[in-house]
Amino acid sequence: SSSRKGIRQKDFFQTALGDILMITSYIGKKRELYLEVLKKKLKSSRFEHTLRTEKKAIELAKRFGVDLSKAQTAALLHDILKNISEEEKHSLISKYNIGPIFEQKGGENLLHGELASYYIKDEFQIDDEDIINAVKNHTAGRANMSKLEKIIYLADLIEDGRDFPSVDKIRKAAEENLDEAVFMACSHTIQYLVDSKMPILGGTIEMYNDYTTKMKGMEI
């Protein structure tokens, strides 16, 4: 999901195996299953990003009291369809009969999360709505996100491989205040898209407006 945020990837060669060995599974053998599927579907750089996102999501979930199994599941699967072919993409859209959704929402960068939310339900029988929403909304965000959704949105942005001017400030904020960090991440995204003359997805605007409204009279 890096294209929405103007993020450069640091070089992280030979880190995937180490990350796999270090991370505890809170979902039993399902982690092994997911990793096998991810290895087949993702480019190596995207696979490593996924592992770093998983690591960061677990860290944030521990800090802010979110179910670790849900955080791990959503983080592992958030980009599962990021690298699929156009043929497979259209095949899945047809299979799930969701063409009108994408015609209405638009935005190629939004597609992989939205499509993955149907795919993980079908392929892995995941029916937890919070996990599904976290995968679905990890790119654009939305108003009134759950804690899990915020954590996946944020972990995707600030995992250790990300390198952009304000990432350390957002990471610092995430050590204490989840909402402050998410608002900073959203603001960064919008500024980048404006500077790049790229369209801003509706969910991102809704999230920003939601936070500015809630910030009146309270400290975030």
N, CA, C and O of each residue as an XYZ file, in Angstrom:
880
protein
N       0.813     -1.199      0.000
C       0.000      0.000      0.000
C       0.848      1.250      0.000
O       0.385      2.316      0.405
N       2.095      1.133     -0.453
C       3.012      2.249     -0.321
C       2.747      3.366     -1.314
O       3.104      4.513     -1.047
N       2.123      3.064     -2.470
C       1.994      4.075     -3.501
C       1.092      5.218     -3.073
O       1.187      6.310     -3.632
N       0.222      5.001     -2.101
C      -0.671      6.063     -1.676
C       0.045      7.074     -0.803
O      -0.484      8.161     -0.571
N       1.236      6.750     -0.312
C       1.846      7.555      0.731
C       3.237      8.068      0.387
O       3.874      8.710      1.222
N       3.712      7.807     -0.796
C       5.003      8.332     -1.176
C       6.131      7.803     -0.326
O       6.976      8.571      0.134
N       6.156      6.526     -0.115
C       7.112      5.914      0.801
C       8.182      5.173      0.023
O       7.891      4.434     -0.918
N       9.400      5.378      0.421
C      10.489      4.603     -0.167
C      10.751      3.400      0.731
O      10.696      3.501      1.956
N      11.031      2.289      0.121
C      11.391      1.096      0.882
C      12.894      1.069      1.106
O      13.663      1.222      0.157
N      13.320      0.878      2.338
C      14.732      0.631      2.600
C      15.074     -0.750      2.027
O      14.185     -1.551      1.737
N      16.341     -1.005      1.875
C      16.758     -2.325      1.415
C      16.748     -3.287      2.590
O      17.498     -3.119      3.551
N      15.902     -4.286      2.504
C      15.793     -5.267      3.588
C      16.000     -6.664      3.025
O      15.072     -7.472      2.986
N      17.217     -6.942      2.593
C      17.513     -8.254      2.050
C      17.808     -9.232      3.187
O      18.374     -8.856      4.214
N      17.428    -10.450      2.993
C      17.750    -11.546      3.911
C      17.173    -11.342      5.309
O      17.716    -11.852      6.290
N      16.082    -10.600      5.397
C      15.462    -10.386      6.708
C      14.226    -11.250      6.895
O      13.791    -11.466      8.026
N      13.656    -11.744      5.811
C      12.382    -12.446      5.906
C      12.463    -13.664      6.813
O      11.619    -13.842      7.692
N      13.462    -14.496      6.608
C      13.582    -15.713      7.399
C      13.749    -15.389      8.878
O      13.131    -16.025      9.732
N      14.585    -14.398      9.175
C      14.786    -13.998     10.563
C      13.501    -13.527     11.207
O      13.209    -13.874     12.351
N      12.728    -12.734     10.471
C      11.461    -12.240     11.001
C      10.483    -13.385     11.240
O       9.756    -13.396     12.234
N      10.472    -14.349     10.319
C       9.572    -15.495     10.477
C       9.900    -16.255     11.759
O       9.004    -16.650     12.505
N      11.184    -16.454     12.004
C      11.603    -17.235     13.163
C      11.347    -16.498     14.470
O      11.086    -17.131     15.492
N      11.418    -15.180     14.452
C      11.307    -14.406     15.686
C       9.867    -14.167     16.128
O       9.608    -14.007     17.321
N       8.957    -14.140     15.214
C       7.584    -13.764     15.546
C       6.811    -14.947     16.108
O       6.781    -16.026     15.516
N       6.194    -14.729     17.251
C       5.357    -15.752     17.881
C       4.039    -15.870     17.140
O       3.473    -14.863     16.716
N       3.545    -17.094     16.981
C       2.232    -17.279     16.365
C       1.156    -17.263     17.436
O       1.194    -18.045     18.387
N       0.199    -16.365     17.270
C      -0.948    -16.300     18.178
C      -2.170    -16.947     17.526
O      -3.279    -16.885     18.057
N      -1.947    -17.566     16.370
C      -3.051    -18.188     15.632
C      -2.722    -19.643     15.290
O      -3.281    -20.212     14.353
N      -1.814    -20.231     16.058
C      -1.477    -21.633     15.865
C      -0.881    -21.901     14.502
O      -0.081    -21.111     13.999
N      -1.273    -23.026     13.898
C      -0.725    -23.448     12.606
C      -1.264    -22.636     11.430
O      -0.788    -22.777     10.303
N      -2.258    -21.787     11.694
C      -2.796    -20.958     10.613
C      -1.731    -20.021     10.061
O      -1.754    -19.681      8.878
N      -0.801    -19.604     10.911
C       0.246    -18.716     10.432
C       1.079    -19.393      9.341
O       1.404    -18.776      8.326
N       1.420    -20.661      9.558
C       2.178    -21.404      8.555
C       1.403    -21.493      7.240
O       1.975    -21.347      6.160
N       0.113    -21.733      7.344
C      -0.740    -21.810      6.155
C      -0.731    -20.487      5.407
O      -0.524    -20.447      4.194
N      -0.960    -19.395      6.148
C      -0.988    -18.077      5.510
C       0.354    -17.747      4.848
O       0.391    -17.205      3.743
N       1.440    -18.074      5.525
C       2.766    -17.769      4.979
C       3.022    -18.531      3.684
O       3.614    -17.994      2.748
N       2.578    -19.773      3.634
C       2.761    -20.565      2.409
C       2.010    -19.935      1.239
O       2.528    -19.867      0.124
N       0.795    -19.477      1.498
C       0.008    -18.828      0.445
C       0.650    -17.501      0.047
O       0.736    -17.181     -1.139
N       1.095    -16.739      1.023
C       1.707    -15.437      0.755
C       2.981    -15.568     -0.079
O       3.239    -14.754     -0.966
N       3.767    -16.593      0.212
C       5.010    -16.808     -0.544
C       4.713    -17.030     -2.028
O       5.487    -16.616     -2.891
N       3.600    -17.678     -2.315
C       3.239    -17.975     -3.696
C       2.640    -16.759     -4.396
O       2.802    -16.590     -5.604
N       1.956    -15.921     -3.643
C       1.211    -14.826     -4.255
C       1.967    -13.499     -4.324
O       1.672    -12.661     -5.176
N       2.940    -13.304     -3.432
C       3.578    -11.993     -3.320
C       5.005    -11.982     -3.860
O       5.709    -12.992     -3.824
N       5.410    -10.830     -4.356
C       6.810    -10.607     -4.670
C       7.596    -10.632     -3.354
O       7.025    -10.407     -2.286
N       8.890    -10.903     -3.428
C       9.686    -11.032     -2.205
C       9.673     -9.755     -1.378
O       9.612     -9.816     -0.150
N       9.731     -8.603     -2.032
C       9.723     -7.331     -1.293
C       8.396     -7.120     -0.570
O       8.364     -6.591      0.541
N       7.301     -7.537     -1.207
C       5.983     -7.394     -0.584
C       5.807     -8.399      0.549
O       5.169     -8.098      1.559
N       6.370     -9.586      0.381
C       6.321    -10.596      1.435
C       7.059    -10.097      2.674
O       6.571    -10.244      3.794
N       8.231     -9.509      2.470
C       8.987     -8.990      3.611
C       8.260     -7.815      4.267
O       8.257     -7.692      5.492
N       7.647     -6.957      3.456
C       6.834     -5.866      4.012
C       5.725     -6.428      4.886
O       5.436     -5.891      5.955
N       5.107     -7.503      4.433
C       4.013     -8.127      5.187
C       4.505     -8.618      6.547
O       3.827     -8.434      7.557
N       5.681     -9.240      6.573
C       6.235     -9.718      7.840
C       6.550     -8.562      8.784
O       6.333     -8.665      9.992
N       7.057     -7.471      8.239
C       7.353     -6.317      9.084
C       6.072     -5.658      9.580
O       6.022     -5.146     10.698
N       5.040     -5.673      8.747
C       3.749     -5.145      9.173
C       3.166     -6.010     10.292
O       2.607     -5.494     11.259
N       3.302     -7.317     10.149
C       2.848     -8.237     11.194
C       3.545     -7.936     12.516
O       2.904     -7.846     13.563
N       4.854     -7.782     12.452
C       5.648     -7.497     13.658
C       5.188     -6.201     14.320
O       5.013     -6.151     15.537
N       4.992     -5.158     13.524
C       4.570     -3.860     14.059
C       3.134     -3.929     14.590
O       2.826     -3.326     15.618
N       2.265     -4.655     13.901
C       0.871     -4.773     14.346
C       0.781     -5.470     15.698
O      -0.009     -5.069     16.553
N       1.576     -6.500     15.892
C       1.589     -7.206     17.175
C       2.099     -6.276     18.279
O       1.554     -6.250     19.382
N       3.135     -5.528     17.972
C       3.686     -4.563     18.931
C       2.616     -3.545     19.344
O       2.446     -3.264     20.530
N       1.903     -2.999     18.363
C       0.861     -2.007     18.643
C      -0.324     -2.634     19.375
O      -0.906     -2.019     20.269
N      -0.674     -3.851     18.994
C      -1.800     -4.537     19.642
C      -1.511     -4.782     21.122
O      -2.393     -4.619     21.965
N      -0.289     -5.169     21.432
C       0.107     -5.357     22.834
C       0.026     -4.040     23.593
O      -0.432     -4.000     24.735
N       0.464     -2.984     22.967
C       0.520     -1.670     23.614
C      -0.870     -1.106     23.877
O      -1.105     -0.482     24.912
N      -1.793     -1.326     22.939
C      -3.095     -0.676     23.038
C      -4.246     -1.644     23.327
O      -5.415     -1.290     23.175
N      -3.910     -2.855     23.741
C      -4.922     -3.779     24.240
C      -5.859     -4.351     23.190
O      -7.066     -4.441     23.412
N      -5.310     -4.735     22.052
C      -6.112     -5.336     20.982
C      -5.758     -6.817     20.873
O      -4.608     -7.203     21.082
N      -6.743     -7.639     20.546
C      -6.574     -9.080     20.428
C      -5.409     -9.399     19.483
O      -5.418     -9.005     18.317
N      -4.419    -10.112     19.997
C      -3.206    -10.382     19.222
C      -3.454    -11.304     18.035
O      -2.820    -11.154     16.990
N      -4.368    -12.254     18.185
C      -4.658    -13.168     17.080
C      -5.318    -12.420     15.921
O      -5.048    -12.708     14.755
N      -6.176    -11.468     16.245
C      -6.825    -10.680     15.193
C      -5.818     -9.759     14.502
O      -5.826     -9.625     13.278
N      -4.962     -9.134     15.291
C      -3.960     -8.240     14.722
C      -3.010     -9.003     13.811
O      -2.656     -8.529     12.731
N      -2.601    -10.184     14.254
C      -1.678    -10.989     13.453
C      -2.339    -11.441     12.152
O      -1.734    -11.360     11.084
N      -3.558    -11.910     12.242
C      -4.277    -12.377     11.054
C      -4.454    -11.260     10.034
O      -4.145    -11.433      8.855
N      -4.948    -10.125     10.489
C      -5.205     -9.011      9.567
C      -3.915     -8.485      8.954
O      -3.882     -8.150      7.770
N      -2.855     -8.410      9.748
C      -1.577     -7.912      9.229
C      -1.002     -8.848      8.170
O      -0.510     -8.395      7.137
N      -1.066    -10.145      8.426
C      -0.540    -11.108      7.469
C      -1.305    -11.076      6.149
O      -0.714    -11.270      5.086
N      -2.595    -10.836      6.207
C      -3.428    -10.972      5.012
C      -3.758     -9.642      4.329
O      -4.437     -9.627      3.303
N      -3.282     -8.530      4.891
C      -3.735     -7.229      4.375
C      -3.347     -6.994      2.911
O      -4.087     -6.338      2.177
N      -2.206     -7.519      2.484
C      -1.753     -7.304      1.102
C      -1.747     -8.584      0.271
O      -1.034     -8.666     -0.729
N      -2.518     -9.564      0.665
C      -2.445    -10.876      0.035
C      -2.712    -10.836     -1.468
O      -2.209    -11.685     -2.204
N      -3.493     -9.868     -1.931
C      -3.812     -9.787     -3.359
C      -3.092     -8.627     -4.055
O      -3.445     -8.261     -5.176
N      -2.109     -8.062     -3.407
C      -1.423     -6.875     -3.938
C      -0.735     -7.150     -5.276
O      -0.696     -6.274     -6.140
N      -0.197     -8.349     -5.455
C       0.605     -8.653     -6.645
C      -0.051     -9.609     -7.631
O       0.629    -10.141     -8.508
N      -1.340     -9.836     -7.512
C      -1.991    -10.771     -8.430
C      -2.101    -10.165     -9.828
O      -2.049     -8.948    -10.002
N      -2.252    -11.033    -10.805
C      -2.349    -10.590    -12.196
C      -3.698     -9.934    -12.458
O      -4.655    -10.105    -11.702
N      -3.745     -9.186    -13.541
C      -5.014     -8.565    -13.949
C      -6.076     -9.635    -14.200
O      -7.252     -9.458    -13.880
N      -5.630    -10.746    -14.778
C      -6.564    -11.838    -15.084
C      -7.188    -12.392    -13.800
O      -8.403    -12.581    -13.726
N      -6.348    -12.651    -12.787
C      -6.879    -13.189    -11.532
C      -7.759    -12.158    -10.831
O      -8.774    -12.502    -10.225
N      -7.363    -10.910    -10.921
C      -8.131     -9.830    -10.293
C      -9.557     -9.791    -10.850
O     -10.533     -9.756    -10.101
N      -9.648     -9.798    -12.169
C     -10.972     -9.729    -12.802
C     -11.766    -11.009    -12.558
O     -12.992    -10.981    -12.451
N     -11.057    -12.120    -12.473
C     -11.719    -13.384    -12.173
C     -12.355    -13.359    -10.782
O     -13.475    -13.836    -10.603
N     -11.653    -12.811     -9.814
C     -12.174    -12.736     -8.444
C     -13.326    -11.735     -8.339
O     -14.305    -11.979     -7.633
N     -13.205    -10.623     -9.036
C     -14.289     -9.633     -9.037
C     -15.558    -10.263     -9.592
O     -16.653    -10.041     -9.076
N     -15.398    -11.042    -10.639
C     -16.539    -11.734    -11.240
C     -17.074    -12.810    -10.296
O     -18.287    -12.955    -10.139
N     -16.179    -13.557     -9.675
C     -16.574    -14.643     -8.764
C     -17.414    -14.124     -7.612
O     -18.419    -14.728     -7.236
N     -16.988    -12.991     -7.055
C     -17.698    -12.439     -5.895
C     -18.808    -11.469     -6.291
O     -19.511    -10.923     -5.441
N     -18.949    -11.266     -7.607
C     -20.027    -10.417     -8.133
C     -19.999     -9.026     -7.500
O     -21.020     -8.522     -7.033
N     -18.820     -8.421     -7.494
C     -18.662     -7.134     -6.821
C     -18.171     -6.040     -7.776
O     -17.637     -5.022     -7.335
N     -18.351     -6.251     -9.071
C     -17.947     -5.246    -10.043
C     -18.507     -3.862     -9.750
O     -17.765     -2.881     -9.786
N     -19.817     -3.762     -9.458
C     -20.401     -2.437     -9.192
C     -19.737     -1.683     -8.044
O     -19.679     -0.454     -8.058
N     -19.238     -2.415     -7.052
C     -18.569     -1.767     -5.911
C     -17.338     -1.017     -6.388
O     -17.099      0.120     -5.981
N     -16.554     -1.656     -7.255
C     -15.321     -1.037     -7.710
C     -15.583      0.063     -8.722
O     -14.837      1.039     -8.795
N     -16.643     -0.094     -9.499
C     -17.007      0.972    -10.429
C     -17.435      2.212     -9.663
O     -17.175      3.338    -10.088
N     -18.093      1.996     -8.527
C     -18.578      3.102     -7.718
C     -17.429      3.768     -6.955
O     -17.334      4.995     -6.914
N     -16.565      2.961     -6.356
C     -15.503      3.514     -5.514
C     -14.319      3.996     -6.324
O     -13.738      5.039     -6.026
N     -13.956      3.232     -7.356
C     -12.815      3.608     -8.171
C     -11.513      3.518     -7.391
O     -11.508      3.210     -6.199
N     -10.424      3.788     -8.068
C      -9.131      3.810     -7.400
C      -8.476      2.450     -7.352
O      -8.845      1.601     -6.540
N      -7.506      2.242     -8.221
C      -6.818      0.960     -8.314
C      -6.146      0.590     -6.996
O      -6.077     -0.585     -6.636
N      -5.648      1.606     -6.273
C      -4.921      1.329     -5.044
C      -5.835      0.852     -3.921
O      -5.379      0.227     -2.964
N      -7.116      1.147     -4.042
C      -8.084      0.696     -3.052
C      -8.489     -0.751     -3.309
O      -8.966     -1.445     -2.411
N      -8.293     -1.191     -4.540
C      -8.844     -2.462     -4.995
C      -8.331     -3.661     -4.202
O      -9.122     -4.529     -3.836
N      -7.035     -3.731     -3.929
C      -6.484     -4.960     -3.357
C      -7.006     -5.233     -1.951
O      -7.209     -6.391     -1.587
N      -7.229     -4.184     -1.154
C      -7.764     -4.383      0.190
C      -9.233     -4.784      0.172
O      -9.658     -5.688      0.892
N      -9.977     -4.108     -0.648
C     -11.412     -4.401     -0.772
C     -11.615     -5.826     -1.281
O     -12.423     -6.581     -0.740
N     -10.885     -6.176     -2.306
C     -11.009     -7.513     -2.881
C     -10.548     -8.584     -1.890
O     -11.155     -9.650     -1.786
N      -9.473     -8.287     -1.168
C      -8.953     -9.241     -0.186
C      -9.947     -9.511      0.930
O      -9.960    -10.602      1.499
N     -10.781     -8.526      1.247
C     -11.764     -8.728      2.317
C     -12.774     -9.812      1.950
O     -13.296    -10.500      2.828
N     -13.049     -9.967      0.656
C     -13.922    -11.051      0.189
C     -13.129    -12.354      0.084
O     -13.621    -13.430      0.422
N     -11.902    -12.228     -0.389
C     -11.060    -13.406     -0.621
C     -10.768    -14.163      0.675
O     -10.864    -15.390      0.700
N     -10.417    -13.462      1.741
C     -10.048    -14.152      2.987
C     -11.253    -14.828      3.634
O     -11.117    -15.833      4.332
N     -12.415    -14.271      3.394
C     -13.640    -14.903      3.902
C     -13.917    -16.195      3.138
O     -14.323    -17.198      3.724
N     -13.697    -16.162      1.849
C     -13.960    -17.309      0.985
C     -12.862    -18.367      1.111
O     -13.149    -19.560      1.213
N     -11.609    -17.922      1.103
C     -10.472    -18.847      1.051
C     -10.116    -19.434      2.418
O      -9.739    -20.601      2.517
N     -10.236    -18.623      3.465
C      -9.804    -19.051      4.796
C     -10.939    -19.115      5.817
O     -10.706    -19.364      6.999
N     -12.181    -18.886      5.347
C     -13.357    -18.931      6.215
C     -13.237    -17.963      7.392
O     -13.652    -18.272      8.509
N     -12.678    -16.817      7.132
C     -12.591    -15.784      8.162
C     -13.888    -14.988      8.142
O     -14.229    -14.363      7.138
N     -14.601    -15.016      9.252
C     -15.883    -14.317      9.288
C     -15.934    -13.230     10.363
O     -16.989    -12.650     10.620
N     -14.796    -12.963     10.984
C     -14.726    -11.901     11.981
C     -14.756    -10.547     11.260
O     -13.847    -10.223     10.496
N     -15.798     -9.772     11.508
C     -15.992     -8.526     10.765
C     -14.887     -7.513     11.032
O     -14.552     -6.713     10.159
N     -14.321     -7.543     12.236
C     -13.257     -6.593     12.557
C     -11.999     -6.882     11.731
O     -11.351     -5.960     11.236
N     -11.660     -8.161     11.587
C     -10.520     -8.542     10.751
C     -10.794     -8.174      9.291
O      -9.938     -7.606      8.612
N     -11.980     -8.500      8.825
C     -12.354     -8.205      7.439
C     -12.282     -6.699      7.166
O     -11.771     -6.279      6.128
N     -12.791     -5.896      8.091
C     -12.750     -4.438      7.915
C     -11.327     -3.899      7.974
O     -10.989     -2.953      7.262
N     -10.492     -4.499      8.823
C      -9.101     -4.044      8.928
C      -8.349     -4.282      7.622
O      -7.555     -3.444      7.195
N      -8.600     -5.420      6.993
C      -7.992     -5.715      5.691
C      -8.569     -4.791      4.625
O      -7.840     -4.240      3.800
N      -9.864     -4.636      4.656
C     -10.574     -3.841      3.648
C     -10.145     -2.373      3.649
O     -10.006     -1.760      2.590
N      -9.937     -1.814      4.841
C      -9.737     -0.366      4.958
C      -8.298      0.048      5.245
O      -8.047      1.192      5.623
N      -7.356     -0.869      5.069
C      -5.990     -0.534      5.475
C      -5.324      0.498      4.570
O      -4.350      1.128      4.981
N      -5.816      0.683      3.370
C      -5.221      1.661      2.466
C      -5.789      3.051      2.678
O      -5.043      4.002      2.910
N      -7.090      3.172      2.602
C      -7.724      4.492      2.652
C      -8.142      4.892      4.056
O      -8.202      6.081      4.369
N      -8.434      3.906      4.913
C      -9.035      4.223      6.197
C     -10.503      4.543      6.027
O     -11.057      4.414      4.935
N     -11.128      4.957      7.106
C     -12.533      5.367      7.061
C     -12.852      6.078      8.376
O     -12.041      6.073      9.302
N     -14.017      6.679      8.453
C     -14.453      7.282      9.707
C     -14.806      6.177     10.702
O     -15.224      5.085     10.318
N     -14.632      6.480     11.970
C     -15.039      5.571     13.054
C     -14.390      4.188     12.947
O     -15.064      3.170     13.108
N     -13.103      4.153     12.680
C     -12.404      2.877     12.621
C     -12.290      2.262     14.015
O     -12.201      2.968     15.019
N     -12.295      0.932     14.049
C     -12.061      0.223     15.303
C     -10.577      0.312     15.654
O      -9.766      0.739     14.832
N     -10.226     -0.089     16.865
C      -8.816     -0.095     17.260
C      -7.993     -0.994     16.349
O      -6.876     -0.647     15.964
N      -8.551     -2.147     16.007
C      -7.828     -3.069     15.128
C      -7.593     -2.437     13.765
O      -6.490     -2.534     13.227
N      -8.597     -1.797     13.200
C      -8.439     -1.138     11.903
C      -7.348     -0.076     11.956
O      -6.535      0.040     11.039
N      -7.338      0.697     13.041
C      -6.312      1.735     13.199
C      -4.920      1.121     13.264
O      -3.972      1.645     12.678
N      -4.805      0.024     13.969
C      -3.505     -0.625     14.132
C      -2.973     -1.159     12.810
O      -1.785     -1.014     12.524
N      -3.822     -1.769     12.006
C      -3.365     -2.295     10.710
C      -3.041     -1.149      9.755
O      -2.042     -1.202      9.038
N      -3.872     -0.126      9.741
C      -3.610      1.066      8.919
C      -2.247      1.657      9.281
O      -1.453      1.997      8.404
N      -1.990      1.773     10.579
C      -0.759      2.391     11.058
C       0.449      1.483     10.873
O       1.509      1.939     10.443
N       0.298      0.204     11.195
C       1.420     -0.739     11.059
C       1.902     -0.808      9.611
O       3.103     -0.908      9.359
N       0.981     -0.757      8.674
C       1.318     -0.777      7.249
C       2.183      0.427      6.882
O       3.068      0.332      6.032
N       1.919      1.548      7.528
C       2.626      2.787      7.220
C       3.978      2.910      7.910
O       4.931      3.417      7.318
N       4.070      2.448      9.161
C       5.274      2.744      9.955
C       6.137      1.512     10.246
O       7.045      1.578     11.074
N       5.863      0.390      9.574
C       6.736     -0.783      9.786
C       8.185     -0.378      9.506
O       8.446      0.616      8.828
N       9.115     -1.163     10.039
C      10.508     -0.733     10.100
C      11.178     -0.517      8.753
O      12.252      0.081      8.696
N      10.576     -0.983      7.673
C      11.150     -0.780      6.355
C      10.751      0.528      5.699
O      11.297      0.898      4.660
N       9.803      1.229      6.299
C       9.329      2.480      5.711
C      10.331      3.599      5.975
O      10.949      3.659      7.038
N      10.479      4.476      5.002
C      11.457      5.547      5.106
C      10.917      6.788      4.407
O      11.001      6.899      3.184
N      10.370      7.712      5.170
C       9.907      8.990      4.630
C      10.055     10.032      5.733
O      10.175      9.666      6.902
N      10.051     11.310      5.396
C      10.462     12.352      6.338
C       9.804     12.345      7.722
O      10.486     12.575      8.721
N       8.509     12.089      7.801
C       7.834     12.200      9.095
C       7.595     10.850      9.780
O       6.882     10.785     10.781
N       8.182      9.781      9.252
C       7.858      8.460      9.808
C       8.303      8.325     11.260
O       7.612      7.687     12.055
N       9.445      8.913     11.621
C       9.913      8.783     13.002
C       9.003      9.524     13.972
O       8.801      9.075     15.100
N       8.451     10.656     13.540
C       7.510     11.397     14.387
C       6.239     10.578     14.613
O       5.691     10.555     15.715
N       5.782      9.912     13.561
C       4.572      9.090     13.690
C       4.858      7.886     14.587
O       4.031      7.524     15.423
N       6.025      7.269     14.414
C       6.409      6.141     15.277
C       6.478      6.570     16.740
O       6.049      5.838     17.631
N       7.021      7.758     16.977
C       7.128      8.270     18.340
C       5.741      8.472     18.940
O       5.499      8.106     20.090
N       4.840      9.051     18.168
C       3.468      9.256     18.646
C       2.795      7.927     18.952
O       2.012      7.816     19.896
N       3.112      6.916     18.138
C       2.485      5.598     18.305
C       2.952      4.878     19.567
O       2.380      3.855     19.942
N       3.974      5.398     20.217
C       4.431      4.803     21.467
C       3.484      5.135     22.619
O       3.500      4.470     23.655
N       2.658      6.170     22.430
C       1.807      6.604     23.536
C       0.341      6.787     23.162
O      -0.541      6.462     23.957
N       0.069      7.298     21.974
C      -1.307      7.680     21.638
C      -1.658      7.184     20.240
O      -1.177      7.718     19.240
N      -2.495      6.166     20.183
C      -2.858      5.548     18.898
C      -3.564      6.537     17.989
O      -3.242      6.625     16.804
N      -4.517      7.278     18.522
C      -5.281      8.204     17.695
C      -4.423      9.349     17.161
O      -4.589      9.773     16.018
N      -3.514      9.844     17.986
C      -2.612     10.898     17.509
C      -1.763     10.385     16.351
O      -1.573     11.084     15.356
N      -1.259      9.173     16.484
C      -0.421      8.598     15.430
C      -1.211      8.366     14.145
O      -0.719      8.642     13.051
N      -2.421      7.864     14.277
C      -3.254      7.618     13.092
C      -3.614      8.927     12.404
O      -3.607      9.010     11.175
N      -3.927      9.942     13.189
C      -4.253     11.248     12.604
C      -3.044     11.830     11.878
O      -3.184     12.394     10.793
N      -1.866     11.696     12.468
C      -0.641     12.155     11.808
C      -0.404     11.387     10.508
O      -0.013     11.971      9.498
N      -0.643     10.076     10.540
C      -0.472      9.247      9.344
C      -1.440      9.664      8.241
O      -1.065      9.762      7.073
N      -2.674      9.903      8.626
C      -3.692     10.339      7.669
C      -3.325     11.698      7.073
O      -3.457     11.910      5.868
N      -2.865     12.608      7.919
C      -2.479     13.953      7.460
C      -1.299     13.870      6.496
O      -1.255     14.577      5.489
N      -0.342     12.995      6.817
C       0.804     12.800      5.928
C       0.347     12.294      4.561
O       0.803     12.771      3.522
N      -0.553     11.329      4.581
C      -1.056     10.751      3.336
C      -1.713     11.808      2.470
O      -1.444     11.900      1.272
N      -2.571     12.602      3.079
C      -3.280     13.646      2.331
C      -2.302     14.658      1.761
O      -2.426     15.051      0.601
N      -1.325     15.089      2.562
C      -0.347     16.071      2.089
C       0.452     15.527      0.912
O       0.703     16.229     -0.068
N       0.845     14.267      1.030
C       1.596     13.648     -0.070
C       0.761     13.602     -1.347
O       1.256     13.931     -2.426
N      -0.496     13.198     -1.230
C      -1.362     13.087     -2.398
C      -1.620     14.448     -3.028
O      -1.672     14.568     -4.252
N      -1.783     15.476     -2.195
C      -1.973     16.843     -2.712
C      -0.716     17.293     -3.451
O      -0.792     17.796     -4.572
N       0.438     17.110     -2.816
C       1.706     17.516     -3.448
C       1.945     16.785     -4.759
O       2.533     17.333     -5.692
N       1.478     15.528     -4.820
C       1.695     14.698     -6.012
C       0.585     14.838     -7.034
O       0.613     14.211     -8.093
N      -0.406     15.678     -6.700
C      -1.568     15.881     -7.587
C      -2.258     14.555     -7.903
O      -2.647     14.286     -9.040
N      -2.396     13.739     -6.863
C      -3.069     12.452     -6.994
C      -4.414     12.503     -6.283
O      -4.575     13.263     -5.328
N      -5.389     11.703     -6.733
C      -6.709     11.726     -6.092
C      -6.655     11.212     -4.662
O      -5.889     10.302     -4.344
N      -7.476     11.803     -3.807
C      -7.582     11.372     -2.412
C      -8.830     10.508     -2.280
O      -9.931     10.938     -2.622
N      -8.652      9.307     -1.788
C      -9.767      8.379     -1.661
C     -10.769      8.873     -0.629
O     -10.413      9.531      0.349
N     -12.030      8.538     -0.873
C     -13.103      9.026     -0.010
C     -12.925      8.644      1.447
O     -13.188      9.448      2.342
N     -12.475      7.405      1.690
C     -12.295      6.955      3.067
C     -11.275      7.781      3.816
O     -11.425      8.024      5.013
N     -10.221      8.224      3.110
C      -9.184      9.039      3.737
C      -9.736     10.395      4.146
O      -9.441     10.882      5.237
N     -10.528     11.003      3.288
C     -11.150     12.290      3.604
C     -12.114     12.135      4.779
O     -12.148     12.971      5.682
N     -12.893     11.058      4.756
C     -13.844     10.807      5.839
C     -13.114     10.614      7.168
O     -13.567     11.103      8.203
N     -11.989      9.902      7.140
C     -11.210      9.679      8.353
C     -10.647     10.990      8.881
O     -10.717     11.256     10.081
N     -10.096     11.803      8.006
C      -9.541     13.090      8.419
C     -10.625     13.972      9.045
O     -10.424     14.552     10.113
N     -11.761     14.066      8.379
C     -12.854     14.888      8.901
C     -13.378     14.352     10.226
O     -13.740     15.120     11.116
N     -13.414     13.037     10.349
C     -13.860     12.398     11.593
C     -12.945     12.798     12.743
O     -13.409     13.139     13.831
N     -11.645     12.752     12.491
C     -10.684     13.104     13.548
C     -10.745     14.581     13.903
O     -10.710     14.933     15.082
N     -10.837     15.459     12.892
C     -10.882     16.885     13.200
C     -12.127     17.236     14.003
O     -12.088     18.109     14.870
N     -13.237     16.550     13.712
C     -14.470     16.774     14.472
C     -14.312     16.304     15.917
O     -14.709     17.004     16.849
N     -13.740     15.133     16.097
C     -13.588     14.556     17.431
C     -12.545     15.302     18.272
O     -12.600     15.288     19.502
N     -11.601     15.948     17.595
C     -10.538     16.642     18.307
C     -11.031     17.921     18.976
O     -10.370     18.430     19.881
N     -12.163     18.445     18.558
C     -12.700     19.646     19.170
C     -13.142     19.331     20.609
O     -14.017     18.498     20.842
N     -12.525     20.005     21.533
C     -12.903     19.802     22.929
C     -12.196     18.630     23.591
O     -12.464     18.331     24.755
N     -11.298     17.960     22.873
C     -10.543     16.867     23.492
C      -9.121     16.906     22.961
O      -8.850     17.496     21.915
N      -8.236     16.284     23.679
C      -6.830     16.318     23.290
C      -6.442     15.016     22.608
O      -6.511     13.940     23.203
N      -6.041     15.130     21.374
C      -5.523     13.977     20.625
C      -4.088     14.299     20.229
O      -3.426     13.483     19.587
